[in-house]
Amino acid sequence: MYKPGLHLISEFKVVDPEVLKNSQAMKQVLDDLIQEHKLSKVGEVYHQFPDSGYTAMVCLTESHISIHTWPEFNQVTFDVFLSNFMNYNNEIVTNIHNSVLAFLNATDVRLTQLNR
Amino acid sequence: MYKPGLHLISEFKVVDPEVLKNSQAMKQVLDDLIQEHKLSKVGEVYHQFPDSGYTAMVCLTESHISIHTWPEFNQVTFDVFLSNFMNYNNEIVTNIHNSVLAFLNATDVRLTQLNR
């Protein structure tokens, strides 16, 4: 079977749940990472719940990034999946994952690593 | 830790790889399933590669669905994740997952089940 690539899937908490209400700050972080790593965005959705969390996805030719936040529970579900079809992207998956967790000051991280 | 919900993640092959080139047929299937299960779509991306596969995501208030196809390798990566924040959705996750695999005539399924 063809092995598309690395998929990192995490749940975590943050130091200050207020950051989980700001989808536009996350869009800036992800856009910068996508540009830095020369990935190809083909669409995105950032849906902000009023005075609450957000649900967001970035669709890439290489696959996708998704993040869903629940400030009510101080909780985030996040995942990054890039295929290695055109380039070897495993290190980029790890870099994006860790950069987002660092930006949000993540704590109590539960990480699942799938080599799909 | 708050446990958002069930995330099913699969890789599989299909009987006829031609179906992996038709993003619009998949959009119809997913739209029907979203309506049937009364989920709330807040955005979507269907990106068709010319005479090849597609990469697609549906963003839901409940979380997301993604599918990436590689007819070159007769391969699909697919995932469905719904939170139980407003309703208990675990059975819906399984129903959507299995309905899409049935529509595509999936074979050689590798399934990962995460209770996030």
gemmi code that builds the backbone of each chain (N, CA, C; Angstrom):
import gemmi

chains = {
    "A": [
        ("MET", (0.850, -1.208, 0.000), (0.000, 0.000, 0.000), (0.878, 1.248, 0.000)),
        ("TYR", (0.516, 2.213, -0.840), (1.180, 3.516, -0.850), (1.005, 4.175, 0.525)),
        ("LYS", (2.062, 4.743, 1.067), (2.008, 5.372, 2.396), (2.037, 6.879, 2.202)),
        ("PRO", (0.872, 7.534, 2.257), (0.832, 8.961, 1.926), (1.735, 9.843, 2.772)),
        ("GLY", (1.711, 9.661, 4.100), (2.558, 10.553, 4.887), (2.203, 10.555, 6.354)),
        ("LEU", (2.781, 11.525, 7.056), (2.638, 11.620, 8.513), (1.425, 12.474, 8.884)),
        ("HIS", (0.645, 11.987, 9.847), (-0.524, 12.705, 10.360), (-0.350, 12.835, 11.868)),
        ("LEU", (-0.198, 14.051, 12.346), (-0.119, 14.306, 13.792), (-1.455, 14.850, 14.267)),
        ("ILE", (-1.959, 14.253, 15.336), (-3.292, 14.556, 15.863), (-3.134, 14.796, 17.359)),
        ("SER", (-3.556, 15.964, 17.828), (-3.361, 16.232, 19.254), (-4.569, 16.893, 19.895)),
        ("GLU", (-4.659, 16.668, 21.202), (-5.585, 17.405, 22.058), (-4.722, 18.067, 23.131)),
        ("PHE", (-5.078, 19.292, 23.472), (-4.298, 19.958, 24.509), (-5.096, 21.075, 25.176)),
        ("LYS", (-4.557, 21.580, 26.277), (-5.073, 22.755, 26.960), (-4.090, 23.899, 26.728)),
        ("VAL", (-4.458, 25.100, 27.167), (-3.577, 26.251, 26.981), (-3.495, 27.025, 28.297)),
        ("VAL", (-2.491, 27.896, 28.388), (-2.310, 28.676, 29.614), (-3.461, 29.679, 29.766)),
        ("ASP", (-3.827, 30.350, 28.666), (-4.877, 31.378, 28.721), (-5.953, 31.068, 27.672)),
        ("PRO", (-7.134, 30.581, 28.085), (-8.174, 30.180, 27.122), (-8.672, 31.321, 26.231)),
        ("GLU", (-8.366, 32.577, 26.576), (-8.800, 33.685, 25.712), (-8.237, 33.551, 24.292)),
        ("VAL", (-7.033, 32.968, 24.168), (-6.430, 32.838, 22.823), (-7.238, 31.894, 21.938)),
        ("LEU", (-8.087, 31.075, 22.569), (-8.870, 30.104, 21.793), (-10.082, 30.742, 21.130)),
        ("LYS", (-10.280, 32.043, 21.378), (-11.400, 32.764, 20.763), (-10.982, 33.538, 19.518)),
        ("ASN", (-9.691, 33.529, 19.199), (-9.171, 34.418, 18.151), (-8.773, 33.649, 16.898)),
        ("SER", (-9.752, 33.411, 16.032), (-9.471, 32.639, 14.814), (-8.550, 33.404, 13.866)),
        ("GLN", (-8.635, 34.721, 13.877), (-7.813, 35.489, 12.929), (-6.327, 35.445, 13.298)),
        ("ALA", (-6.039, 35.385, 14.598), (-4.638, 35.221, 15.002), (-4.109, 33.868, 14.526)),
        ("MET", (-4.960, 32.833, 14.623), (-4.545, 31.509, 14.148), (-4.367, 31.501, 12.633)),
        ("LYS", (-5.239, 32.203, 11.924), (-5.090, 32.280, 10.457), (-3.742, 32.895, 10.088)),
        ("GLN", (-3.327, 33.921, 10.814), (-2.035, 34.547, 10.518), (-0.891, 33.564, 10.762)),
        ("VAL", (-0.972, 32.824, 11.872), (0.071, 31.837, 12.187), (0.148, 30.766, 11.102)),
        ("LEU", (-1.020, 30.238, 10.716), (-1.018, 29.160, 9.722), (-0.583, 29.677, 8.351)),
        ("ASP", (-1.040, 30.860, 7.984), (-0.619, 31.419, 6.690), (0.900, 31.601, 6.642)),
        ("ASP", (1.471, 32.077, 7.743), (2.928, 32.252, 7.787), (3.645, 30.905, 7.665)),
        ("LEU", (3.132, 29.889, 8.354), (3.764, 28.562, 8.293), (3.646, 27.965, 6.895)),
        ("ILE", (2.488, 28.154, 6.272), (2.276, 27.622, 4.918), (3.244, 28.280, 3.929)),
        ("GLN", (3.424, 29.592, 4.106), (4.361, 30.304, 3.228), (5.801, 29.866, 3.506)),
        ("GLU", (6.152, 29.802, 4.777), (7.527, 29.419, 5.166), (7.900, 28.057, 4.584)),
        ("HIS", (6.946, 27.128, 4.606), (7.259, 25.761, 4.176), (6.858, 25.492, 2.732)),
        ("LYS", (6.480, 26.557, 2.021), (6.180, 26.457, 0.579), (5.100, 25.417, 0.283)),
        ("LEU", (4.077, 25.398, 1.138), (2.932, 24.524, 0.882), (1.924, 25.268, 0.014)),
        ("SER", (0.985, 24.529, -0.562), (0.025, 25.111, -1.509), (-1.384, 25.040, -0.941)),
        ("LYS", (-1.872, 26.195, -0.503), (-3.241, 26.271, 0.018), (-4.224, 26.344, -1.135)),
        ("VAL", (-5.266, 25.519, -1.084), (-6.282, 25.554, -2.148), (-7.653, 25.948, -1.599)),
        ("GLY", (-7.721, 26.245, -0.311), (-8.986, 26.695, 0.263), (-8.903, 26.640, 1.766)),
        ("GLU", (-9.820, 27.346, 2.420), (-9.787, 27.377, 3.877), (-11.149, 27.800, 4.406)),
        ("VAL", (-11.410, 27.414, 5.645), (-12.612, 27.855, 6.339), (-12.184, 28.232, 7.758)),
        ("TYR", (-12.540, 29.448, 8.177), (-12.360, 29.860, 9.578), (-13.736, 30.275, 10.063)),
        ("HIS", (-14.325, 29.491, 10.928), (-15.665, 29.791, 11.431), (-15.571, 30.145, 12.905)),
        ("GLN", (-15.862, 31.415, 13.193), (-15.773, 31.920, 14.563), (-17.144, 31.810, 15.227)),
        ("PHE", (-17.229, 31.115, 16.362), (-18.477, 31.112, 17.132), (-18.521, 32.411, 17.960)),
        ("PRO", (-19.676, 33.064, 18.057), (-19.741, 34.364, 18.739), (-19.251, 34.286, 20.184)),
        ("ASP", (-18.265, 35.116, 20.504), (-17.670, 35.178, 21.848), (-17.320, 33.784, 22.377)),
        ("SER", (-16.801, 32.946, 21.500), (-16.467, 31.583, 21.909), (-15.303, 31.081, 21.050)),
        ("GLY", (-15.262, 29.804, 20.776), (-14.162, 29.212, 20.038), (-14.333, 29.360, 18.540)),
        ("TYR", (-13.544, 28.582, 17.826), (-13.658, 28.571, 16.372), (-13.371, 27.170, 15.862)),
        ("THR", (-13.827, 26.928, 14.646), (-13.528, 25.684, 13.950), (-12.929, 26.094, 12.619)),
        ("ALA", (-11.788, 25.521, 12.290), (-11.080, 25.980, 11.099), (-10.388, 24.825, 10.400)),
        ("MET", (-10.289, 24.943, 9.079), (-9.592, 23.956, 8.279), (-8.865, 24.675, 7.163)),
        ("VAL", (-7.688, 24.179, 6.852), (-6.958, 24.651, 5.691), (-6.737, 23.449, 4.787)),
        ("CYS", (-7.191, 23.586, 3.556), (-7.056, 22.505, 2.574), (-5.835, 22.795, 1.718)),
        ("LEU", (-4.933, 21.845, 1.639), (-3.675, 21.993, 0.910), (-3.608, 20.964, -0.202)),
        ("THR", (-2.850, 21.245, -1.257), (-2.638, 20.167, -2.236), (-1.957, 18.994, -1.538)),
        ("GLU", (-1.210, 19.304, -0.458), (-0.497, 18.247, 0.278), (-1.384, 17.513, 1.288)),
        ("SER", (-2.543, 18.004, 1.612), (-3.589, 17.394, 2.445), (-4.257, 18.463, 3.309)),
        ("HIS", (-4.068, 18.506, 4.625), (-4.856, 19.478, 5.386), (-4.320, 19.772, 6.787)),
        ("ILE", (-4.844, 20.858, 7.336), (-4.659, 21.229, 8.738), (-6.048, 21.528, 9.287)),
        ("SER", (-6.352, 21.067, 10.506), (-7.621, 21.460, 11.123), (-7.401, 21.811, 12.584)),
        ("ILE", (-8.208, 22.754, 13.076), (-8.159, 23.106, 14.497), (-9.557, 23.495, 14.956)),
        ("HIS", (-9.944, 22.928, 16.106), (-11.244, 23.221, 16.699), (-10.975, 23.591, 18.156)),
        ("THR", (-11.520, 24.719, 18.595), (-11.230, 25.173, 19.965), (-12.500, 25.268, 20.806)),
        ("TRP", (-12.363, 24.936, 22.075), (-13.451, 25.042, 23.053), (-12.931, 25.819, 24.265)),
        ("PRO", (-13.007, 27.145, 24.220), (-12.555, 27.878, 25.415), (-13.350, 27.509, 26.659)),
        ("GLU", (-14.604, 27.063, 26.475), (-15.431, 26.644, 27.631), (-14.742, 25.556, 28.440)),
        ("PHE", (-13.984, 24.708, 27.737), (-13.315, 23.579, 28.395), (-11.796, 23.766, 28.413)),
        ("ASN", (-11.338, 24.933, 27.950), (-9.900, 25.141, 27.779), (-9.306, 23.940, 27.032)),
        ("GLN", (-9.836, 23.697, 25.851), (-9.445, 22.491, 25.115), (-9.336, 22.783, 23.615)),
        ("VAL", (-8.385, 22.107, 22.999), (-8.173, 22.239, 21.555), (-8.003, 20.856, 20.949)),
        ("THR", (-8.587, 20.649, 19.776), (-8.237, 19.472, 18.964), (-7.622, 19.994, 17.685)),
        ("PHE", (-6.497, 19.399, 17.324), (-5.673, 19.946, 16.244), (-5.111, 18.783, 15.445)),
        ("ASP", (-4.999, 18.945, 14.135), (-4.273, 17.931, 13.372), (-3.642, 18.508, 12.132)),
        ("VAL", (-2.522, 17.901, 11.757), (-1.744, 18.287, 10.574), (-1.413, 17.018, 9.812)),
        ("PHE", (-1.770, 17.002, 8.538), (-1.491, 15.828, 7.696), (-0.966, 16.320, 6.356)),
        ("LEU", (0.254, 15.904, 6.003), (0.827, 16.255, 4.701), (1.287, 14.987, 4.011)),
        ("SER", (0.916, 14.841, 2.762), (1.402, 13.686, 2.020), (2.825, 13.945, 1.540)),
        ("ASN", (3.520, 12.869, 1.258), (4.880, 12.944, 0.717), (4.891, 12.698, -0.790)),
        ("PHE", (3.752, 12.960, -1.435), (3.587, 12.641, -2.862), (4.626, 13.377, -3.715)),
        ("MET", (4.777, 14.699, -3.508), (5.708, 15.492, -4.326), (7.022, 15.771, -3.593)),
        ("ASN", (6.933, 15.913, -2.277), (8.114, 16.196, -1.457), (8.002, 15.402, -0.160)),
        ("TYR", (9.144, 15.200, 0.499), (9.137, 14.536, 1.801), (8.798, 15.593, 2.862)),
        ("ASN", (7.634, 15.445, 3.485), (7.105, 16.508, 4.338), (7.017, 16.164, 5.819)),
        ("ASN", (7.542, 15.022, 6.218), (7.340, 14.618, 7.623), (7.879, 15.648, 8.619)),
        ("GLU", (9.041, 16.215, 8.303), (9.602, 17.203, 9.238), (8.771, 18.482, 9.263)),
        ("ILE", (8.159, 18.814, 8.148), (7.300, 20.006, 8.088), (6.037, 19.776, 8.925)),
        ("VAL", (5.499, 18.574, 8.875), (4.334, 18.261, 9.723), (4.680, 18.520, 11.184)),
        ("THR", (5.808, 18.004, 11.610), (6.226, 18.177, 13.007), (6.473, 19.640, 13.336)),
        ("ASN", (7.085, 20.354, 12.408), (7.360, 21.775, 12.649), (6.076, 22.578, 12.792)),
        ("ILE", (5.118, 22.352, 11.890), (3.851, 23.088, 11.969), (3.130, 22.740, 13.270)),
        ("HIS", (3.075, 21.443, 13.579), (2.407, 21.024, 14.814), (3.009, 21.732, 16.025)),
        ("ASN", (4.329, 21.695, 16.121), (4.976, 22.251, 17.304), (4.897, 23.773, 17.337)),
        ("SER", (4.917, 24.404, 16.168), (4.822, 25.874, 16.118), (3.468, 26.351, 16.624)),
        ("VAL", (2.404, 25.655, 16.231), (1.065, 26.057, 16.676), (0.930, 25.850, 18.183)),
        ("LEU", (1.433, 24.728, 18.679), (1.352, 24.491, 20.126), (2.156, 25.531, 20.895)),
        ("ALA", (3.290, 25.932, 20.351), (4.101, 26.960, 21.015), (3.368, 28.296, 21.000)),
        ("PHE", (2.754, 28.637, 19.860), (2.020, 29.914, 19.761), (0.906, 29.982, 20.801)),
        ("LEU", (0.213, 28.867, 21.006), (-0.927, 28.862, 21.931), (-0.525, 28.592, 23.386)),
        ("ASN", (0.760, 28.382, 23.629), (1.206, 27.992, 24.977), (0.471, 26.735, 25.449)),
        ("ALA", (0.586, 25.686, 24.668), (-0.132, 24.440, 24.957), (0.420, 23.743, 26.190)),
        ("THR", (-0.514, 23.128, 26.929), (-0.136, 22.285, 28.066), (-0.936, 20.986, 27.965)),
        ("ASP", (-0.580, 20.000, 28.765), (-1.336, 18.739, 28.843), (-1.583, 18.142, 27.455)),
        ("VAL", (-0.540, 18.047, 26.669), (-0.674, 17.609, 25.279), (-0.830, 16.094, 25.204)),
        ("ARG", (-1.825, 15.659, 24.460), (-1.990, 14.236, 24.125), (-1.797, 14.122, 22.625)),
        ("LEU", (-0.765, 13.412, 22.191), (-0.393, 13.370, 20.772), (-0.550, 11.952, 20.212)),
        ("THR", (-1.192, 11.870, 19.048), (-1.237, 10.612, 18.293), (-0.500, 10.828, 16.979)),
        ("GLN", (0.417, 9.905, 16.677), (1.221, 10.003, 15.463), (0.861, 8.839, 14.552)),
        ("LEU", (0.334, 9.144, 13.383), (-0.050, 8.099, 12.430), (0.826, 8.208, 11.180)),
        ("ASN", (1.498, 7.108, 10.866), (2.179, 7.040, 9.587), (1.226, 6.389, 8.604)),
        ("ARG", (0.476, 7.218, 7.904), (-0.625, 6.699, 7.087), (-0.127, 6.157, 5.757)),
    ],
    "B": [
        ("MET", (-9.756, 15.749, 31.489), (-9.793, 16.408, 30.165), (-11.137, 16.140, 29.494)),
        ("TYR", (-11.721, 17.207, 28.929), (-12.944, 17.065, 28.132), (-12.650, 16.154, 26.945)),
        ("LYS", (-13.553, 15.200, 26.676), (-13.342, 14.258, 25.572), (-14.275, 14.659, 24.436)),
        ("PRO", (-13.749, 15.384, 23.440), (-14.635, 15.934, 22.415), (-15.473, 14.898, 21.661)),
        ("GLY", (-14.857, 13.797, 21.215), (-15.669, 12.847, 20.460), (-14.852, 11.850, 19.689)),
        ("LEU", (-15.541, 11.128, 18.819), (-14.918, 10.038, 18.058), (-14.348, 10.554, 16.742)),
        ("HIS", (-13.130, 10.105, 16.434), (-12.462, 10.453, 15.180), (-12.076, 9.150, 14.482)),
        ("LEU", (-12.684, 8.888, 13.333), (-12.325, 7.707, 12.536), (-11.450, 8.156, 11.370)),
        ("ILE", (-10.347, 7.454, 11.207), (-9.317, 7.815, 10.223), (-8.992, 6.552, 9.441)),
        ("SER", (-9.135, 6.600, 8.119), (-8.884, 5.374, 7.363), (-8.119, 5.627, 6.078)),
        ("GLU", (-7.416, 4.566, 5.660), (-6.807, 4.512, 4.337), (-7.402, 3.280, 3.655)),
        ("PHE", (-7.693, 3.406, 2.381), (-8.238, 2.246, 1.677), (-8.020, 2.339, 0.177)),
        ("LYS", (-8.271, 1.237, -0.500), (-8.266, 1.169, -1.951), (-9.708, 1.016, -2.416)),
        ("VAL", (-9.924, 1.077, -3.730), (-11.286, 0.945, -4.254), (-11.285, -0.044, -5.419)),
        ("VAL", (-12.466, -0.511, -5.780), (-12.570, -1.476, -6.885), (-12.204, -0.800, -8.204)),
        ("ASP", (-12.725, 0.421, -8.426), (-12.478, 1.130, -9.689), (-11.917, 2.519, -9.397)),
        ("PRO", (-10.618, 2.757, -9.625), (-10.002, 4.044, -9.276), (-10.603, 5.241, -10.006)),
        ("GLU", (-11.377, 5.020, -11.072), (-12.004, 6.151, -11.770), (-12.885, 6.974, -10.827)),
        ("VAL", (-13.516, 6.312, -9.842), (-14.394, 7.061, -8.921), (-13.608, 8.070, -8.086)),
        ("LEU", (-12.288, 7.862, -8.004), (-11.468, 8.760, -7.175), (-11.178, 10.088, -7.872)),
        ("LYS", (-11.653, 10.214, -9.131), (-11.453, 11.473, -9.875), (-12.662, 12.385, -9.791)),
        ("ASN", (-13.737, 11.940, -9.164), (-15.011, 12.662, -9.238), (-15.361, 13.336, -7.895)),
        ("SER", (-14.817, 14.534, -7.712), (-15.079, 15.239, -6.451), (-16.545, 15.643, -6.321)),
        ("GLN", (-17.220, 15.907, -7.426), (-18.611, 16.365, -7.350), (-19.538, 15.232, -6.896)),
        ("ALA", (-19.233, 14.011, -7.295), (-20.027, 12.876, -6.797), (-19.852, 12.739, -5.284)),
        ("MET", (-18.623, 12.953, -4.807), (-18.382, 12.886, -3.352), (-19.090, 14.019, -2.637)),
        ("LYS", (-19.097, 15.195, -3.247), (-19.803, 16.321, -2.617), (-21.292, 15.988, -2.433)),
        ("GLN", (-21.871, 15.356, -3.427), (-23.291, 14.995, -3.317), (-23.506, 14.000, -2.176)),
        ("VAL", (-22.628, 13.007, -2.092), (-22.736, 11.999, -1.022), (-22.608, 12.659, 0.355)),
        ("LEU", (-21.601, 13.513, 0.507), (-21.385, 14.146, 1.823), (-22.511, 15.116, 2.153)),
        ("ASP", (-22.975, 15.870, 1.166), (-24.095, 16.786, 1.433), (-25.333, 16.006, 1.887)),
        ("ASP", (-25.590, 14.893, 1.223), (-26.751, 14.078, 1.623), (-26.591, 13.557, 3.051)),
        ("LEU", (-25.390, 13.103, 3.401), (-25.160, 12.572, 4.747), (-25.273, 13.676, 5.806)),
        ("ILE", (-24.757, 14.857, 5.479), (-24.833, 15.988, 6.422), (-26.292, 16.365, 6.664)),
        ("GLN", (-27.075, 16.356, 5.596), (-28.500, 16.681, 5.743), (-29.222, 15.589, 6.533)),
        ("GLU", (-28.959, 14.342, 6.167), (-29.616, 13.209, 6.840), (-29.367, 13.249, 8.346)),
        ("HIS", (-28.147, 13.581, 8.734), (-27.794, 13.523, 10.155), (-27.913, 14.884, 10.856)),
        ("LYS", (-28.479, 15.849, 10.122), (-28.758, 17.175, 10.715), (-27.493, 17.831, 11.284)),
        ("LEU", (-26.381, 17.688, 10.550), (-25.152, 18.376, 10.942), (-25.152, 19.775, 10.320)),
        ("SER", (-24.264, 20.632, 10.832), (-24.244, 22.041, 10.398), (-22.949, 22.353, 9.663)),
        ("LYS", (-23.036, 22.453, 8.338), (-21.861, 22.785, 7.525), (-21.617, 24.288, 7.594)),
        ("VAL", (-20.361, 24.683, 7.860), (-20.040, 26.112, 7.895), (-19.027, 26.486, 6.819)),
        ("GLY", (-18.642, 25.531, 5.990), (-17.732, 25.826, 4.891), (-17.199, 24.535, 4.309)),
        ("GLU", (-16.649, 24.636, 3.100), (-16.132, 23.432, 2.455), (-15.161, 23.827, 1.358)),
        ("VAL", (-14.280, 22.883, 1.028), (-13.361, 23.045, -0.092), (-13.349, 21.726, -0.856)),
        ("TYR", (-13.597, 21.802, -2.151), (-13.420, 20.635, -3.030), (-12.447, 21.061, -4.116)),
        ("HIS", (-11.225, 20.549, -4.059), (-10.216, 20.928, -5.041), (-9.914, 19.729, -5.937)),
        ("GLN", (-10.282, 19.864, -7.206), (-10.103, 18.779, -8.182), (-8.778, 18.978, -8.909)),
        ("PHE", (-7.900, 17.971, -8.846), (-6.681, 18.037, -9.654), (-7.040, 17.601, -11.082)),
        ("PRO", (-6.504, 18.281, -12.115), (-6.917, 17.985, -13.493), (-6.678, 16.513, -13.867)),
        ("ASP", (-7.741, 15.870, -14.310), (-7.699, 14.457, -14.708), (-6.997, 13.585, -13.662)),
        ("SER", (-7.260, 13.859, -12.403), (-6.604, 13.104, -11.335), (-7.523, 13.078, -10.117)),
        ("GLY", (-6.946, 13.065, -8.943), (-7.729, 12.950, -7.722), (-8.256, 14.286, -7.242)),
        ("TYR", (-8.674, 14.302, -6.006), (-9.147, 15.544, -5.403), (-8.782, 15.553, -3.930)),
        ("THR", (-8.771, 16.769, -3.387), (-8.581, 16.956, -1.957), (-9.775, 17.779, -1.486)),
        ("ALA", (-10.422, 17.321, -0.437), (-11.656, 17.979, -0.027), (-11.799, 17.959, 1.485)),
        ("MET", (-12.429, 19.017, 1.992), (-12.713, 19.113, 3.416), (-14.082, 19.732, 3.587)),
        ("VAL", (-14.805, 19.265, 4.573), (-16.048, 19.901, 4.967), (-15.895, 20.306, 6.426)),
        ("CYS", (-16.105, 21.592, 6.690), (-15.983, 22.126, 8.037), (-17.385, 22.204, 8.638)),
        ("LEU", (-17.551, 21.619, 9.800), (-18.855, 21.546, 10.466), (-18.763, 22.240, 11.822)),
        ("THR", (-19.883, 22.736, 12.327), (-19.820, 23.227, 13.711), (-19.405, 22.068, 14.620)),
        ("GLU", (-19.722, 20.826, 14.204), (-19.391, 19.646, 15.015), (-17.943, 19.187, 14.850)),
        ("SER", (-17.223, 19.646, 13.862), (-15.789, 19.438, 13.605), (-15.541, 19.289, 12.109)),
        ("HIS", (-15.213, 18.107, 11.575), (-14.871, 18.091, 10.145), (-14.898, 16.707, 9.511)),
        ("ILE", (-14.884, 16.733, 8.181), (-14.700, 15.553, 7.334), (-13.620, 15.925, 6.318)),
        ("SER", (-12.676, 15.015, 6.052), (-11.714, 15.277, 4.973), (-11.515, 14.024, 4.145)),
        ("ILE", (-11.255, 14.232, 2.860), (-10.940, 13.105, 1.973), (-9.942, 13.575, 0.924)),
        ("HIS", (-8.898, 12.753, 0.735), (-7.867, 13.037, -0.259), (-7.706, 11.763, -1.091)),
        ("THR", (-7.770, 11.901, -2.408), (-7.709, 10.697, -3.256), (-6.492, 10.734, -4.176)),
        ("TRP", (-5.917, 9.563, -4.410), (-4.796, 9.385, -5.325), (-5.133, 8.240, -6.286)),
        ("PRO", (-5.822, 8.536, -7.391), (-6.122, 7.442, -8.331), (-4.851, 6.788, -8.885)),
        ("GLU", (-3.733, 7.553, -8.907), (-2.451, 6.996, -9.390), (-2.057, 5.762, -8.591)),
        ("PHE", (-2.407, 5.767, -7.306), (-2.038, 4.676, -6.412), (-3.254, 3.864, -5.978)),
        ("ASN", (-4.411, 4.187, -6.564), (-5.662, 3.578, -6.111), (-5.737, 3.657, -4.583)),
        ("GLN", (-5.669, 4.857, -4.074), (-5.576, 5.045, -2.623), (-6.404, 6.245, -2.178)),
        ("VAL", (-6.976, 6.111, -0.993), (-7.751, 7.193, -0.394), (-7.341, 7.350, 1.064)),
        ("THR", (-7.245, 8.606, 1.515), (-7.169, 8.865, 2.955), (-8.410, 9.664, 3.325)),
        ("PHE", (-9.057, 9.240, 4.405), (-10.373, 9.759, 4.750), (-10.459, 9.895, 6.260)),
        ("ASP", (-11.131, 10.934, 6.735), (-11.391, 10.969, 8.171), (-12.662, 11.739, 8.487)),
        ("VAL", (-13.299, 11.322, 9.564), (-14.538, 11.935, 10.057), (-14.376, 12.153, 11.553)),
        ("PHE", (-14.604, 13.384, 11.983), (-14.482, 13.714, 13.407), (-15.659, 14.612, 13.791)),
        ("LEU", (-16.460, 14.162, 14.732), (-17.578, 14.964, 15.232), (-17.476, 15.043, 16.748)),
        ("SER", (-17.607, 16.240, 17.272), (-17.619, 16.378, 18.733), (-19.001, 16.019, 19.266)),
        ("ASN", (-19.026, 15.693, 20.533), (-20.292, 15.401, 21.218), (-20.746, 16.587, 22.073)),
        ("PHE", (-20.289, 17.786, 21.699), (-20.540, 18.980, 22.510), (-22.046, 19.251, 22.661)),
        ("MET", (-22.785, 19.211, 21.555), (-24.220, 19.506, 21.597), (-25.069, 18.238, 21.548)),
        ("ASN", (-24.596, 17.223, 20.835), (-25.318, 15.950, 20.707), (-24.304, 14.821, 20.758)),
        ("TYR", (-24.776, 13.628, 21.103), (-23.909, 12.443, 21.071), (-23.830, 11.956, 19.618)),
        ("ASN", (-22.641, 12.072, 19.022), (-22.513, 11.853, 17.581), (-21.692, 10.626, 17.186)),
        ("ASN", (-21.288, 9.806, 18.138), (-20.390, 8.702, 17.784), (-20.989, 7.778, 16.722)),
        ("GLU", (-22.280, 7.509, 16.833), (-22.881, 6.606, 15.836), (-22.961, 7.271, 14.467)),
        ("ILE", (-23.109, 8.581, 14.458), (-23.144, 9.307, 13.180), (-21.770, 9.274, 12.517)),
        ("VAL", (-20.718, 9.407, 13.310), (-19.359, 9.297, 12.757), (-19.201, 7.953, 12.043)),
        ("THR", (-19.599, 6.896, 12.709), (-19.470, 5.553, 12.128), (-20.338, 5.410, 10.890)),
        ("ASN", (-21.550, 5.955, 10.936), (-22.439, 5.856, 9.787), (-21.860, 6.603, 8.581)),
        ("ILE", (-21.367, 7.816, 8.797), (-20.795, 8.575, 7.669), (-19.571, 7.861, 7.120)),
        ("HIS", (-18.712, 7.393, 8.012), (-17.513, 6.682, 7.568), (-17.887, 5.485, 6.689)),
        ("ASN", (-18.796, 4.679, 7.195), (-19.134, 3.449, 6.473), (-19.905, 3.740, 5.186)),
        ("SER", (-20.710, 4.792, 5.180), (-21.470, 5.139, 3.975), (-20.541, 5.562, 2.834)),
        ("VAL", (-19.516, 6.343, 3.174), (-18.572, 6.782, 2.135), (-17.778, 5.592, 1.606)),
        ("LEU", (-17.345, 4.706, 2.501), (-16.603, 3.527, 2.041), (-17.484, 2.639, 1.161)),
        ("ALA", (-18.749, 2.537, 1.511), (-19.663, 1.729, 0.688), (-19.868, 2.378, -0.679)),
        ("PHE", (-20.031, 3.701, -0.713), (-20.225, 4.405, -1.984), (-19.042, 4.192, -2.917)),
        ("LEU", (-17.831, 4.193, -2.358), (-16.626, 4.072, -3.190), (-16.227, 2.618, -3.436)),
        ("ASN", (-16.967, 1.664, -2.901), (-16.573, 0.254, -2.982), (-15.162, 0.051, -2.438)),
        ("ALA", (-14.968, 0.454, -1.205), (-13.640, 0.395, -0.587), (-13.190, -1.034, -0.343)),
        ("THR", (-11.887, -1.252, -0.506), (-11.250, -2.535, -0.174), (-9.979, -2.231, 0.628)),
        ("ASP", (-9.395, -3.253, 1.216), (-8.106, -3.120, 1.921), (-8.127, -1.962, 2.918)),
        ("VAL", (-9.162, -1.920, 3.741), (-9.349, -0.784, 4.653), (-8.427, -0.917, 5.860)),
        ("ARG", (-7.728, 0.174, 6.162), (-6.956, 0.290, 7.404), (-7.608, 1.391, 8.223)),
        ("LEU", (-8.145, 1.048, 9.380), (-8.938, 1.995, 10.167), (-8.269, 2.293, 11.510)),
        ("THR", (-8.186, 3.581, 11.841), (-7.742, 4.002, 13.174), (-8.911, 4.702, 13.853)),
        ("GLN", (-9.198, 4.288, 15.080), (-10.309, 4.861, 15.834), (-9.745, 5.596, 17.040)),
        ("LEU", (-9.979, 6.903, 17.090), (-9.490, 7.704, 18.215), (-10.659, 8.259, 19.009)),
        ("ASN", (-10.692, 7.968, 20.295), (-11.650, 8.629, 21.170), (-10.947, 9.839, 21.753)),
        ("ARG", (-11.134, 10.969, 21.094), (-10.352, 12.156, 21.440), (-10.937, 12.883, 22.652)),
    ],
}
model = gemmi.Model(1)
for chain_id, residues in chains.items():
    chain = gemmi.Chain(chain_id)
    for i, (resn, *xyz) in enumerate(residues, 1):
        res = gemmi.Residue()
        res.name, res.seqid = resn, gemmi.SeqId(i, " ")
        for name, pos in zip(("N", "CA", "C"), xyz):
            atom = gemmi.Atom()
            atom.name, atom.element = name, gemmi.Element(name[0])
            atom.pos, atom.b_iso = gemmi.Position(*pos), 0.0
            res.add_atom(atom)
        chain.add_residue(res)
    model.add_chain(chain)
structure = gemmi.Structure()
structure.add_model(model)
structure.setup_entities()
